[in-house]
Amino acid sequence: MPPAPGARMRSEGLVHHGIQLRFGGADHRIDFGDLTGGRGITVYGQQEIVKDLIAIRLSEGHPIFFEVSDVELHDIDSDQPSVSFLLDGASNAIECDIIAGCDGFHGVSRESIPAGVLTTYEREYPFAWLGILASIAPSSEELIYCYHERGFALLSMRSPAVSRLYLQVRADERIGDWPDSRIWEELHVRLAAEAWSLAEGPVTEKGISAMRSFVVEPMQYGRLFLSGDAAHIVPPTGAKGMNLALRDVSVLAHAVGSFYTSGDTRLLDEYSTNCLRRVWRARSTSRGG
């Protein structure tokens, strides 16, 4: 039996019904239930979603090819596009009806669309986020978004035993200038609050991420449909990147189902328009400032 979709997320994910906004050393809680009629959010690592999707795919007997090279898309403006690639040195080709370009910002899908078709909207922000993973239980049951004169800070989590924390830093900062001791010292300063303390633990991962937004229009050309980071990137301030990508794929799956059921291409034709409405709303509320 294949694993039930979302089963592990429902059993292991952290359900939250609010967040804390901290400034001036005081917390101001945003109650999701009051604003959404009782709904909340689930904190569940992006990499765990990928694991679950791979497990479902393999359990159904469908192949996944890893570590391929020389990927090329062909005839994407025709009714019979194809994808070619090398796997273990051997040439392979997949004939398609539809290609979903879910290969990220640096993938080949978007670059396969002829010049002049896409309009690009891009913005670089003058700061970055320094993020760490630490093997320590989170110091708060809910996320803390903190405004401080020295810059933004965020206390988040991956699991009951793993904390995820962020600091706003200059765009030109280098991670080598941030030893663990300096990171913890800065987190203590920015997140300080009365009758509350930040627990420290071993830092298992750290890095600095540039803050930028990127959107292309349209998100489709011929039988190629771009999804996720291949078409849009929003700053991580609102944690919307994965949600937008999943929404893209959901819209595309519905359109593909309609196409194979009835031969109707209307939903495929409207794919970009339907996706971009949500993308632009997310971008306007994730300005990184």
C-alpha positions in Angstrom: 0.0 0.0 0.0 1.4 3.4 -0.9 1.7 5.9 2.0 -1.3 8.1 2.4 -0.6 11.6 1.1 0.1 13.9 4.0 0.0 11.2 6.6 3.5 11.9 8.0 2.9 15.6 7.9 -0.3 15.2 10.0 1.5 13.0 12.5 4.8 14.9 12.8 4.0 18.4 11.7 3.8 21.2 14.3 0.3 22.8 14.3 0.3 26.5 15.2 -2.6 28.8 15.8 -0.7 32.0 16.1 2.6 33.9 15.9 4.3 36.4 18.2 5.4 39.9 16.9 8.1 41.2 19.2 9.3 44.7 19.4 10.4 46.9 22.3 11.0 43.6 24.3 7.3 42.9 24.3 5.2 40.3 22.5 2.0 41.0 20.5 0.2 37.8 19.5 -1.6 37.3 16.2 -4.3 34.7 16.7 -4.9 32.8 13.5 -8.1 31.3 14.7 -9.7 34.7 15.4 -8.8 35.9 11.9 -9.5 32.7 9.9 -12.5 31.1 11.6 -10.4 28.6 13.5 -7.8 27.7 10.9 -4.1 27.3 11.7 -0.8 26.4 9.9 1.4 23.3 10.0 5.2 23.7 10.4 6.8 20.9 8.3 10.1 21.0 6.6 10.3 21.4 2.9 12.7 18.6 2.6 10.3 16.3 4.4 7.6 17.1 1.8 10.1 16.1 -0.9 10.8 12.8 0.9 7.1 12.1 1.1 6.5 12.8 -2.6 9.4 10.6 -3.6 8.0 7.8 -1.4 4.6 8.0 -3.0 6.0 8.0 -6.5 8.2 5.0 -5.9 5.5 3.1 -4.1 3.3 3.4 -7.2 6.0 1.8 -9.3 6.9 5.0 -11.3 10.5 5.8 -12.0 12.5 8.9 -10.8 15.8 9.7 -12.5 18.4 11.3 -10.3 21.9 12.7 -11.3 21.0 13.2 -15.0 23.0 15.6 -17.1 22.7 17.5 -20.5 18.9 17.9 -20.1 17.3 19.5 -23.2 13.7 20.3 -24.1 12.6 19.9 -27.7 9.6 21.0 -29.8 7.9 22.7 -26.8 5.7 24.7 -29.2 4.3 21.5 -30.8 1.8 18.8 -29.7 4.7 16.3 -29.2 7.4 17.9 -27.1 10.2 15.8 -25.6 13.0 15.8 -23.0 16.4 14.3 -23.7 19.1 13.7 -21.1 22.1 11.6 -20.2 21.8 9.0 -17.4 25.0 7.0 -16.5 26.5 8.1 -19.7 23.6 6.8 -21.9 21.3 8.9 -24.0 17.6 8.9 -23.1 14.5 10.7 -24.4 11.0 11.0 -23.1 8.2 11.8 -25.5 5.6 14.0 -23.9 2.2 15.6 -24.3 2.9 18.2 -21.7 6.1 19.2 -19.8 6.0 20.6 -16.3 9.0 22.8 -15.8 9.6 22.3 -12.1 13.4 22.5 -12.2 14.0 25.7 -10.2 15.5 29.0 -11.0 18.7 27.6 -12.5 17.0 24.8 -14.5 16.7 24.5 -18.3 12.9 24.9 -18.6 12.7 28.7 -18.5 15.8 29.0 -20.7 14.2 26.8 -23.3 11.5 29.4 -24.1 12.5 31.6 -27.1 13.9 35.1 -26.4 11.3 37.8 -26.3 8.4 35.6 -25.1 8.8 36.2 -21.4 8.7 39.5 -19.5 10.9 39.5 -16.3 10.2 41.5 -13.2 13.1 41.4 -10.7 14.1 43.3 -7.5 17.2 43.0 -5.4 16.9 44.0 -1.7 19.8 45.8 0.1 20.0 43.2 2.9 20.2 39.4 3.4 19.1 36.7 5.8 21.6 34.7 7.8 19.9 31.5 8.8 21.0 28.6 11.1 19.7 25.2 12.1 20.5 24.3 15.7 20.1 21.0 17.5 18.1 22.5 20.4 14.4 22.5 21.2 12.7 25.8 20.1 12.6 28.4 22.9 9.0 29.3 22.0 6.0 27.2 21.0 5.2 29.7 18.3 7.2 31.6 15.8 8.6 35.0 17.0 9.0 37.8 14.4 11.2 40.4 16.0 11.8 44.0 15.1 15.0 45.5 16.5 17.0 48.6 15.8 19.9 46.3 14.8 17.8 44.4 12.3 15.1 41.8 12.0 15.3 38.4 13.8 13.1 35.3 13.5 12.8 32.3 15.8 11.3 29.4 14.0 11.6 25.6 14.1 11.9 22.4 12.1 10.8 20.0 14.7 10.4 19.7 18.5 14.2 19.1 18.7 15.5 21.4 15.9 15.4 25.2 15.9 15.5 27.4 12.8 16.7 31.0 13.4 17.4 34.0 11.2 19.1 37.4 11.4 18.9 40.3 9.0 22.4 41.2 7.8 23.9 43.4 5.1 23.7 42.1 1.6 27.5 41.9 1.3 28.1 39.9 4.5 30.1 36.7 4.4 29.3 33.7 6.5 32.9 33.4 7.4 32.6 36.6 9.4 29.9 35.0 11.5 31.2 32.4 13.9 28.6 30.6 16.0 29.4 32.6 19.0 28.7 35.9 17.2 25.4 34.5 15.8 24.1 33.5 19.2 25.3 36.8 20.8 23.3 38.8 18.1 20.2 36.6 18.5 20.3 37.1 22.3 20.4 40.9 21.7 17.6 41.1 19.1 15.3 38.6 20.6 15.6 39.8 24.2 12.4 40.0 26.2 11.4 40.1 29.9 11.0 36.7 31.6 12.1 34.9 28.5 15.4 33.4 27.5 16.9 31.9 24.3 18.3 28.4 24.5 21.6 27.7 22.6 22.6 24.5 20.9 25.0 23.1 18.4 24.7 24.8 15.0 24.4 22.1 12.3 23.9 24.4 9.3 24.3 28.1 8.5 24.3 30.3 5.4 23.4 33.7 4.1 20.5 34.0 1.6 20.1 37.0 -0.7 16.8 38.7 -0.6 15.2 39.2 -4.0 12.0 38.7 -5.9 11.6 37.4 -9.4 8.5 36.8 -11.6 8.2 36.0 -15.3 5.1 36.4 -17.4 3.6 34.2 -18.9 4.3 31.0 -17.0 3.8 28.9 -20.1 4.8 28.5 -23.7 3.3 25.9 -26.0 3.2 22.7 -24.1 5.7 23.8 -21.5 4.4 25.0 -18.1 6.7 26.6 -15.5 6.0 26.0 -11.8 7.6 27.2 -8.6 11.1 28.8 -8.7 11.3 28.3 -12.4 8.8 31.1 -12.7 8.9 33.1 -9.5 10.8 33.7 -6.4 9.5 35.7 -3.4 11.6 36.8 -0.4 11.5 34.2 2.4 9.9 36.7 4.8 6.4 35.1 4.5 7.5 31.5 3.9 5.4 31.4 0.7 7.8 29.9 -1.8 6.9 26.3 -1.3 3.2 27.1 -0.9 3.2 29.0 -4.2 5.0 26.1 -6.0 2.5 23.6 -4.7 -0.4 25.8 -5.8 1.1 26.0 -9.3 1.3 22.2 -9.5 -2.2 21.9 -8.1 -3.6 24.2 -10.8 -1.6 22.4 -13.5 -2.7 19.0 -12.3 -6.3 20.0 -12.5 -5.8 21.4 -16.0 -4.0 18.3 -17.2 -6.8 16.1 -15.8 -9.3 18.2 -17.7 -7.3 17.9 -20.9 -7.0 14.1 -20.7 -10.6 13.6 -19.6 -12.3 15.8 -22.2 -9.6 17.0 -24.6 -10.5 20.6 -23.5 -7.4 22.9 -23.4 -9.2 25.8 -21.7 -7.7 25.3 -18.3 -4.2 24.7 -19.8 -4.6 28.0 -21.7 -5.5 29.8 -18.5 -2.8 28.2 -16.4 -0.5 31.3 -16.3 -3.3 33.7 -15.6 -4.7 31.6 -12.8 -1.3 31.1 -11.1 0.0 34.7 -11.5 -3.0 36.2 -9.6 -1.8 34.4 -6.4 1.9 35.0 -7.2 1.5 38.8 -7.5 -0.5 38.9 -4.3 2.2 37.0 -2.5 4.9 39.2 -3.9 3.1 42.4 -2.8 2.9 41.1 0.8 6.5 39.8 0.9 8.6 42.8 0.2 11.3 41.9 2.7 11.2 45.2 4.5 
